[in-house]
């Protein structure tokens, strides 16, 4: 596997983990997962363009 694929898998797992599911994190809203979603989107674009 390439480094880009490994990074993509790790970021997707972090994105799933950032979804507010616990009582202490419900007030956070979707800020953490939205920020990580943006990072995943940028990484996907870079992979498709061949920079990573």
PDB file of N, H, CA, C and O in Angstrom:
ATOM      1  N   UNK A   1       0.845  -1.182   0.000  1.00  0.00           N
ATOM      2  CA  UNK A   1       0.000   0.000   0.000  1.00  0.00           C
ATOM      3  C   UNK A   1       0.891   1.246   0.000  1.00  0.00           C
ATOM      4  O   UNK A   1       1.998   1.252   0.538  1.00  0.00           O
ATOM      5  N   UNK A   2       0.371   2.275  -0.613  1.00  0.00           N
ATOM      6  H   UNK A   2      -0.528   2.270  -1.050  1.00  0.00           H
ATOM      7  CA  UNK A   2       1.122   3.527  -0.650  1.00  0.00           C
ATOM      8  C   UNK A   2       0.854   4.345   0.597  1.00  0.00           C
ATOM      9  O   UNK A   2      -0.074   4.068   1.356  1.00  0.00           O
ATOM     10  N   UNK A   3       1.677   5.349   0.794  1.00  0.00           N
ATOM     11  H   UNK A   3       2.431   5.574   0.177  1.00  0.00           H
ATOM     12  CA  UNK A   3       1.529   6.214   1.955  1.00  0.00           C
ATOM     13  C   UNK A   3       0.207   6.963   1.922  1.00  0.00           C
ATOM     14  O   UNK A   3      -0.415   7.167   2.965  1.00  0.00           O
ATOM     15  N   UNK A   4      -0.229   7.373   0.744  1.00  0.00           N
ATOM     16  H   UNK A   4       0.276   7.208  -0.103  1.00  0.00           H
ATOM     17  CA  UNK A   4      -1.503   8.080   0.614  1.00  0.00           C
ATOM     18  C   UNK A   4      -2.685   7.223   1.023  1.00  0.00           C
ATOM     19  O   UNK A   4      -3.616   7.715   1.660  1.00  0.00           O
ATOM     20  N   UNK A   5      -2.662   5.956   0.668  1.00  0.00           N
ATOM     21  H   UNK A   5      -1.906   5.556   0.150  1.00  0.00           H
ATOM     22  CA  UNK A   5      -3.745   5.050   1.044  1.00  0.00           C
ATOM     23  C   UNK A   5      -3.794   4.841   2.551  1.00  0.00           C
ATOM     24  O   UNK A   5      -4.866   4.831   3.156  1.00  0.00           O
ATOM     25  N   UNK A   6      -2.634   4.677   3.140  1.00  0.00           N
ATOM     26  H   UNK A   6      -1.762   4.685   2.649  1.00  0.00           H
ATOM     27  CA  UNK A   6      -2.580   4.495   4.591  1.00  0.00           C
ATOM     28  C   UNK A   6      -3.085   5.749   5.301  1.00  0.00           C
ATOM     29  O   UNK A   6      -3.844   5.653   6.265  1.00  0.00           O
ATOM     30  N   UNK A   7      -2.665   6.930   4.826  1.00  0.00           N
ATOM     31  H   UNK A   7      -2.048   7.008   4.043  1.00  0.00           H
ATOM     32  CA  UNK A   7      -3.147   8.174   5.423  1.00  0.00           C
ATOM     33  C   UNK A   7      -4.653   8.320   5.281  1.00  0.00           C
ATOM     34  O   UNK A   7      -5.329   8.770   6.206  1.00  0.00           O
ATOM     35  N   UNK A   8      -5.173   7.941   4.132  1.00  0.00           N
ATOM     36  H   UNK A   8      -4.624   7.575   3.381  1.00  0.00           H
ATOM     37  CA  UNK A   8      -6.620   8.030   3.909  1.00  0.00           C
ATOM     38  C   UNK A   8      -7.382   7.121   4.857  1.00  0.00           C
ATOM     39  O   UNK A   8      -8.403   7.528   5.413  1.00  0.00           O
ATOM     40  N   UNK A   9      -6.910   5.912   5.051  1.00  0.00           N
ATOM     41  H   UNK A   9      -6.081   5.581   4.599  1.00  0.00           H
ATOM     42  CA  UNK A   9      -7.576   4.973   5.958  1.00  0.00           C
ATOM     43  C   UNK A   9      -7.544   5.507   7.393  1.00  0.00           C
ATOM     44  O   UNK A   9      -8.551   5.452   8.100  1.00  0.00           O
ATOM     45  N   UNK A  10      -6.389   6.020   7.821  1.00  0.00           N
ATOM     46  H   UNK A  10      -5.572   6.064   7.248  1.00  0.00           H
ATOM     47  CA  UNK A  10      -6.272   6.551   9.179  1.00  0.00           C
ATOM     48  C   UNK A  10      -7.195   7.755   9.372  1.00  0.00           C
ATOM     49  O   UNK A  10      -7.857   7.866  10.404  1.00  0.00           O
ATOM     50  N   UNK A  11      -7.244   8.654   8.390  1.00  0.00           N
ATOM     51  H   UNK A  11      -6.706   8.564   7.552  1.00  0.00           H
ATOM     52  CA  UNK A  11      -8.097   9.827   8.522  1.00  0.00           C
ATOM     53  C   UNK A  11      -9.581   9.462   8.527  1.00  0.00           C
ATOM     54  O   UNK A  11     -10.370  10.102   9.223  1.00  0.00           O
ATOM     55  N   UNK A  12      -9.965   8.455   7.767  1.00  0.00           N
ATOM     56  H   UNK A  12      -9.325   7.935   7.202  1.00  0.00           H
ATOM     57  CA  UNK A  12     -11.367   8.021   7.783  1.00  0.00           C
ATOM     58  C   UNK A  12     -11.723   7.438   9.151  1.00  0.00           C
ATOM     59  O   UNK A  12     -12.814   7.687   9.665  1.00  0.00           O
ATOM     60  N   UNK A  13     -10.813   6.668   9.738  1.00  0.00           N
ATOM     61  H   UNK A  13      -9.927   6.466   9.320  1.00  0.00           H
ATOM     62  CA  UNK A  13     -11.071   6.130  11.082  1.00  0.00           C
ATOM     63  C   UNK A  13     -11.174   7.248  12.116  1.00  0.00           C
ATOM     64  O   UNK A  13     -12.009   7.181  13.018  1.00  0.00           O
ATOM     65  N   UNK A  14     -10.328   8.277  11.993  1.00  0.00           N
ATOM     66  H   UNK A  14      -9.650   8.331  11.260  1.00  0.00           H
ATOM     67  CA  UNK A  14     -10.410   9.416  12.903  1.00  0.00           C
ATOM     68  C   UNK A  14     -11.726  10.158  12.706  1.00  0.00           C
ATOM     69  O   UNK A  14     -12.339  10.613  13.671  1.00  0.00           O
ATOM     70  N   UNK A  15     -12.154  10.277  11.459  1.00  0.00           N
ATOM     71  H   UNK A  15     -11.656   9.907  10.675  1.00  0.00           H
ATOM     72  CA  UNK A  15     -13.414  10.960  11.155  1.00  0.00           C
ATOM     73  C   UNK A  15     -14.593  10.232  11.800  1.00  0.00           C
ATOM     74  O   UNK A  15     -15.486  10.868  12.360  1.00  0.00           O
ATOM     75  N   UNK A  16     -14.597   8.917  11.723  1.00  0.00           N
ATOM     76  H   UNK A  16     -13.872   8.400  11.268  1.00  0.00           H
ATOM     77  CA  UNK A  16     -15.674   8.136  12.349  1.00  0.00           C
ATOM     78  C   UNK A  16     -15.622   8.293  13.870  1.00  0.00           C
ATOM     79  O   UNK A  16     -16.662   8.367  14.525  1.00  0.00           O
ATOM     80  N   UNK A  17     -14.416   8.342  14.426  1.00  0.00           N
ATOM     81  H   UNK A  17     -13.571   8.281  13.893  1.00  0.00           H
ATOM     82  CA  UNK A  17     -14.271   8.499  15.870  1.00  0.00           C
ATOM     83  C   UNK A  17     -14.654   9.880  16.371  1.00  0.00           C
ATOM     84  O   UNK A  17     -14.918  10.049  17.562  1.00  0.00           O
ATOM     85  N   UNK A  18     -14.691  10.877  15.487  1.00  0.00           N
ATOM     86  H   UNK A  18     -14.477  10.741  14.519  1.00  0.00           H
ATOM     87  CA  UNK A  18     -15.001  12.245  15.908  1.00  0.00           C
ATOM     88  C   UNK A  18     -16.494  12.546  15.905  1.00  0.00           C
ATOM     89  O   UNK A  18     -16.901  13.633  16.313  1.00  0.00           O
ATOM     90  N   UNK A  19     -17.313  11.608  15.456  1.00  0.00           N
ATOM     91  H   UNK A  19     -16.982  10.724  15.124  1.00  0.00           H
ATOM     92  CA  UNK A  19     -18.757  11.829  15.462  1.00  0.00           C
ATOM     93  C   UNK A  19     -19.233  11.905  16.913  1.00  0.00           C
ATOM     94  O   UNK A  19     -18.931  11.014  17.706  1.00  0.00           O
ATOM     95  N   UNK A  20     -19.968  12.949  17.267  1.00  0.00           N
ATOM     96  H   UNK A  20     -20.214  13.673  16.622  1.00  0.00           H
ATOM     97  CA  UNK A  20     -20.368  13.115  18.674  1.00  0.00           C
ATOM     98  C   UNK A  20     -21.393  12.065  19.108  1.00  0.00           C
ATOM     99  O   UNK A  20     -22.590  12.217  18.862  1.00  0.00           O
ATOM    100  N   UNK A  21     -20.915  11.006  19.753  1.00  0.00           N
ATOM    101  H   UNK A  21     -19.943  10.883  19.953  1.00  0.00           H
ATOM    102  CA  UNK A  21     -21.808   9.929  20.158  1.00  0.00           C
ATOM    103  C   UNK A  21     -21.904   9.800  21.674  1.00  0.00           C
ATOM    104  O   UNK A  21     -22.840   9.184  22.183  1.00  0.00           O
ATOM    105  N   UNK A  22     -20.957  10.368  22.395  1.00  0.00           N
ATOM    106  H   UNK A  22     -20.196  10.869  21.982  1.00  0.00           H
ATOM    107  CA  UNK A  22     -20.948  10.241  23.838  1.00  0.00           C
ATOM    108  C   UNK A  22     -21.606  11.459  24.473  1.00  0.00           C
ATOM    109  O   UNK A  22     -21.607  12.532  23.871  1.00  0.00           O
ATOM    110  N   UNK A  23     -22.164  11.323  25.665  1.00  0.00           N
ATOM    111  H   UNK A  23     -22.163  10.451  26.155  1.00  0.00           H
ATOM    112  CA  UNK A  23     -22.865  12.456  26.300  1.00  0.00           C
ATOM    113  C   UNK A  23     -21.983  13.699  26.484  1.00  0.00           C
ATOM    114  O   UNK A  23     -22.474  14.820  26.350  1.00  0.00           O
ATOM    115  N   UNK A  24     -20.709  13.521  26.784  1.00  0.00           N
ATOM    116  H   UNK A  24     -20.311  12.611  26.893  1.00  0.00           H
ATOM    117  CA  UNK A  24     -19.856  14.690  27.006  1.00  0.00           C
ATOM    118  C   UNK A  24     -19.516  15.415  25.705  1.00  0.00           C
ATOM    119  O   UNK A  24     -19.114  16.578  25.738  1.00  0.00           O
ATOM    120  N   UNK A  25     -19.672  14.744  24.556  1.00  0.00           N
ATOM    121  H   UNK A  25     -19.998  13.799  24.529  1.00  0.00           H
ATOM    122  CA  UNK A  25     -19.296  15.371  23.293  1.00  0.00           C
ATOM    123  C   UNK A  25     -20.501  15.781  22.452  1.00  0.00           C
ATOM    124  O   UNK A  25     -20.325  16.287  21.344  1.00  0.00           O
ATOM    125  N   UNK A  26     -21.703  15.580  22.941  1.00  0.00           N
ATOM    126  H   UNK A  26     -21.846  15.169  23.842  1.00  0.00           H
ATOM    127  CA  UNK A  26     -22.882  15.946  22.150  1.00  0.00           C
ATOM    128  C   UNK A  26     -22.996  17.457  21.953  1.00  0.00           C
ATOM    129  O   UNK A  26     -23.537  17.907  20.943  1.00  0.00           O
ATOM    130  N   UNK A  27     -22.499  18.236  22.896  1.00  0.00           N
ATOM    131  H   UNK A  27     -22.060  17.870  23.716  1.00  0.00           H
ATOM    132  CA  UNK A  27     -22.596  19.688  22.764  1.00  0.00           C
ATOM    133  C   UNK A  27     -21.552  20.252  21.801  1.00  0.00           C
ATOM    134  O   UNK A  27     -21.606  21.437  21.472  1.00  0.00           O
ATOM    135  N   UNK A  28     -20.617  19.442  21.349  1.00  0.00           N
ATOM    136  H   UNK A  28     -20.573  18.479  21.617  1.00  0.00           H
ATOM    137  CA  UNK A  28     -19.596  19.919  20.420  1.00  0.00           C
ATOM    138  C   UNK A  28     -20.163  20.173  19.033  1.00  0.00           C
ATOM    139  O   UNK A  28     -19.587  20.933  18.255  1.00  0.00           O
ATOM    140  N   UNK A  29     -21.286  19.542  18.718  1.00  0.00           N
ATOM    141  H   UNK A  29     -21.754  18.924  19.349  1.00  0.00           H
ATOM    142  CA  UNK A  29     -21.832  19.646  17.370  1.00  0.00           C
ATOM    143  C   UNK A  29     -21.009  18.824  16.399  1.00  0.00           C
ATOM    144  O   UNK A  29     -20.402  17.822  16.778  1.00  0.00           O
ATOM    145  N   UNK A  30     -20.990  19.248  15.153  1.00  0.00           N
ATOM    146  H   UNK A  30     -21.483  20.062  14.845  1.00  0.00           H
ATOM    147  CA  UNK A  30     -20.257  18.500  14.141  1.00  0.00           C
ATOM    148  C   UNK A  30     -18.965  19.202  13.757  1.00  0.00           C
ATOM    149  O   UNK A  30     -18.433  18.958  12.674  1.00  0.00           O
ATOM    150  N   UNK A  31     -18.454  20.060  14.614  1.00  0.00           N
ATOM    151  H   UNK A  31     -18.886  20.258  15.494  1.00  0.00           H
ATOM    152  CA  UNK A  31     -17.194  20.748  14.349  1.00  0.00           C
ATOM    153  C   UNK A  31     -16.012  19.815  14.164  1.00  0.00           C
ATOM    154  O   UNK A  31     -15.307  19.924  13.160  1.00  0.00           O
ATOM    155  N   UNK A  32     -15.764  18.890  15.107  1.00  0.00           N
ATOM    156  H   UNK A  32     -16.336  18.801  15.922  1.00  0.00           H
ATOM    157  CA  UNK A  32     -14.608  17.996  14.939  1.00  0.00           C
ATOM    158  C   UNK A  32     -14.706  17.120  13.689  1.00  0.00           C
ATOM    159  O   UNK A  32     -13.727  16.983  12.955  1.00  0.00           O
ATOM    160  N   UNK A  33     -15.858  16.534  13.445  1.00  0.00           N
ATOM    161  H   UNK A  33     -16.653  16.644  14.042  1.00  0.00           H
ATOM    162  CA  UNK A  33     -15.975  15.671  12.269  1.00  0.00           C
ATOM    163  C   UNK A  33     -16.001  16.492  10.990  1.00  0.00           C
ATOM    164  O   UNK A  33     -15.558  16.016   9.945  1.00  0.00           O
ATOM    165  N   UNK A  34     -16.514  17.720  11.052  1.00  0.00           N
ATOM    166  H   UNK A  34     -16.874  18.107  11.901  1.00  0.00           H
ATOM    167  CA  UNK A  34     -16.505  18.578   9.864  1.00  0.00           C
ATOM    168  C   UNK A  34     -15.100  18.989   9.486  1.00  0.00           C
ATOM    169  O   UNK A  34     -14.753  19.026   8.306  1.00  0.00           O
ATOM    170  N   UNK A  35     -14.287  19.301  10.488  1.00  0.00           N
ATOM    171  H   UNK A  35     -14.570  19.271  11.447  1.00  0.00           H
ATOM    172  CA  UNK A  35     -12.891  19.659  10.226  1.00  0.00           C
ATOM    173  C   UNK A  35     -12.101  18.488   9.663  1.00  0.00           C
ATOM    174  O   UNK A  35     -11.313  18.649   8.732  1.00  0.00           O
ATOM    175  N   UNK A  36     -12.318  17.312  10.234  1.00  0.00           N
ATOM    176  H   UNK A  36     -12.958  17.181  10.990  1.00  0.00           H
ATOM    177  CA  UNK A  36     -11.630  16.134   9.727  1.00  0.00           C
ATOM    178  C   UNK A  36     -12.157  15.737   8.353  1.00  0.00           C
ATOM    179  O   UNK A  36     -11.410  15.219   7.523  1.00  0.00           O
ATOM    180  N   UNK A  37     -13.436  15.979   8.116  1.00  0.00           N
ATOM    181  H   UNK A  37     -14.043  16.400   8.790  1.00  0.00           H
ATOM    182  CA  UNK A  37     -13.988  15.716   6.784  1.00  0.00           C
ATOM    183  C   UNK A  37     -13.333  16.586   5.733  1.00  0.00           C
ATOM    184  O   UNK A  37     -13.088  16.138   4.613  1.00  0.00           O
ATOM    185  N   UNK A  38     -13.049  17.824   6.086  1.00  0.00           N
ATOM    186  H   UNK A  38     -13.248  18.188   6.995  1.00  0.00           H
ATOM    187  CA  UNK A  38     -12.357  18.726   5.165  1.00  0.00           C
ATOM    188  C   UNK A  38     -10.944  18.215   4.877  1.00  0.00           C
ATOM    189  O   UNK A  38     -10.488  18.266   3.734  1.00  0.00           O
ATOM    190  N   UNK A  39     -10.257  17.728   5.897  1.00  0.00           N
ATOM    191  H   UNK A  39     -10.628  17.687   6.825  1.00  0.00           H
ATOM    192  CA  UNK A  39      -8.908  17.174   5.704  1.00  0.00           C
ATOM    193  C   UNK A  39      -8.964  15.947   4.800  1.00  0.00           C
ATOM    194  O   UNK A  39      -8.118  15.793   3.920  1.00  0.00           O
ATOM    195  N   UNK A  40      -9.947  15.073   5.003  1.00  0.00           N
ATOM    196  H   UNK A  40     -10.635  15.198   5.718  1.00  0.00           H
ATOM    197  CA  UNK A  40     -10.094  13.881   4.154  1.00  0.00           C
ATOM    198  C   UNK A  40     -10.391  14.290   2.719  1.00  0.00           C
ATOM    199  O   UNK A  40      -9.840  13.703   1.787  1.00  0.00           O
ATOM    200  N   UNK A  41     -11.243  15.276   2.524  1.00  0.00           N
ATOM    201  H   UNK A  41     -11.690  15.753   3.280  1.00  0.00           H
ATOM    202  CA  UNK A  41     -11.571  15.748   1.181  1.00  0.00           C
ATOM    203  C   UNK A  41     -10.339  16.297   0.473  1.00  0.00           C
ATOM    204  O   UNK A  41     -10.113  15.996  -0.699  1.00  0.00           O
ATOM    205  N   UNK A  42      -9.541  17.098   1.172  1.00  0.00           N
ATOM    206  H   UNK A  42      -9.725  17.343   2.124  1.00  0.00           H
ATOM    207  CA  UNK A  42      -8.318  17.632   0.580  1.00  0.00           C
ATOM    208  C   UNK A  42      -7.348  16.510   0.239  1.00  0.00           C
ATOM    209  O   UNK A  42      -6.710  16.544  -0.813  1.00  0.00           O
ATOM    210  N   UNK A  43      -7.229  15.516   1.115  1.00  0.00           N
ATOM    211  H   UNK A  43      -7.747  15.489   1.969  1.00  0.00           H
ATOM    212  CA  UNK A  43      -6.341  14.390   0.856  1.00  0.00           C
ATOM    213  C   UNK A  43      -6.807  13.584  -0.354  1.00  0.00           C
ATOM    214  O   UNK A  43      -5.985  13.151  -1.161  1.00  0.00           O
ATOM    215  N   UNK A  44      -8.111  13.378  -0.487  1.00  0.00           N
ATOM    216  H   UNK A  44      -8.779  13.729   0.169  1.00  0.00           H
ATOM    217  CA  UNK A  44      -8.638  12.652  -1.653  1.00  0.00           C
ATOM    218  C   UNK A  44      -8.323  13.410  -2.940  1.00  0.00           C
ATOM    219  O   UNK A  44      -7.938  12.808  -3.941  1.00  0.00           O
ATOM    220  N   UNK A  45      -8.486  14.716  -2.911  1.00  0.00           N
ATOM    221  H   UNK A  45      -8.799  15.205  -2.097  1.00  0.00           H
ATOM    222  CA  UNK A  45      -8.185  15.520  -4.101  1.00  0.00           C
ATOM    223  C   UNK A  45      -6.697  15.428  -4.436  1.00  0.00           C
ATOM    224  O   UNK A  45      -6.340  15.287  -5.606  1.00  0.00           O
ATOM    225  N   UNK A  46      -5.827  15.505  -3.432  1.00  0.00           N
ATOM    226  H   UNK A  46      -6.117  15.619  -2.481  1.00  0.00           H
ATOM    227  CA  UNK A  46      -4.402  15.402  -3.678  1.00  0.00           C
ATOM    228  C   UNK A  46      -4.018  14.030  -4.222  1.00  0.00           C
ATOM    229  O   UNK A  46      -3.151  13.932  -5.090  1.00  0.00           O
ATOM    230  N   UNK A  47      -4.649  12.973  -3.723  1.00  0.00           N
ATOM    231  H   UNK A  47      -5.354  13.053  -3.017  1.00  0.00           H
ATOM    232  CA  UNK A  47      -4.369  11.628  -4.222  1.00  0.00           C
ATOM    233  C   UNK A  47      -4.803  11.499  -5.677  1.00  0.00           C
ATOM    234  O   UNK A  47      -4.076  10.940  -6.498  1.00  0.00           O
ATOM    235  N   UNK A  48      -5.991  12.017  -5.996  1.00  0.00           N
ATOM    236  H   UNK A  48      -6.581  12.471  -5.329  1.00  0.00           H
ATOM    237  CA  UNK A  48      -6.475  11.929  -7.371  1.00  0.00           C
ATOM    238  C   UNK A  48      -5.637  12.755  -8.338  1.00  0.00           C
ATOM    239  O   UNK A  48      -5.513  12.398  -9.510  1.00  0.00           O
ATOM    240  N   UNK A  49      -5.065  13.850  -7.864  1.00  0.00           N
ATOM    241  H   UNK A  49      -5.166  14.140  -6.912  1.00  0.00           H
ATOM    242  CA  UNK A  49      -4.217  14.681  -8.718  1.00  0.00           C
ATOM    243  C   UNK A  49      -2.776  14.154  -8.790  1.00  0.00           C
ATOM    244  O   UNK A  49      -1.981  14.626  -9.603  1.00  0.00           O
ATOM    245  N   UNK A  50      -2.448  13.188  -7.949  1.00  0.00           N
ATOM    246  H   UNK A  50      -3.093  12.804  -7.289  1.00  0.00           H
ATOM    247  CA  UNK A  50      -1.139  12.559  -7.997  1.00  0.00           C
ATOM    248  C   UNK A  50      -0.066  13.240  -7.188  1.00  0.00           C
ATOM    249  O   UNK A  50       1.116  12.972  -7.403  1.00  0.00           O
ATOM    250  N   UNK A  51      -0.427  14.114  -6.260  1.00  0.00           N
ATOM    251  H   UNK A  51      -1.388  14.332  -6.086  1.00  0.00           H
ATOM    252  CA  UNK A  51       0.567  14.798  -5.434  1.00  0.00           C
ATOM    253  C   UNK A  51       0.985  13.995  -4.220  1.00  0.00           C
ATOM    254  O   UNK A  51       2.045  14.253  -3.650  1.00  0.00           O
ATOM    255  N   UNK A  52       0.179  13.029  -3.812  1.00  0.00           N
ATOM    256  H   UNK A  52      -0.682  12.820  -4.276  1.00  0.00           H
ATOM    257  CA  UNK A  52       0.516  12.222  -2.631  1.00  0.00           C
ATOM    258  C   UNK A  52       0.757  10.805  -3.071  1.00  0.00           C
ATOM    259  O   UNK A  52       1.056   9.944  -2.244  1.00  0.00           O
TER     260      UNK A  52
END
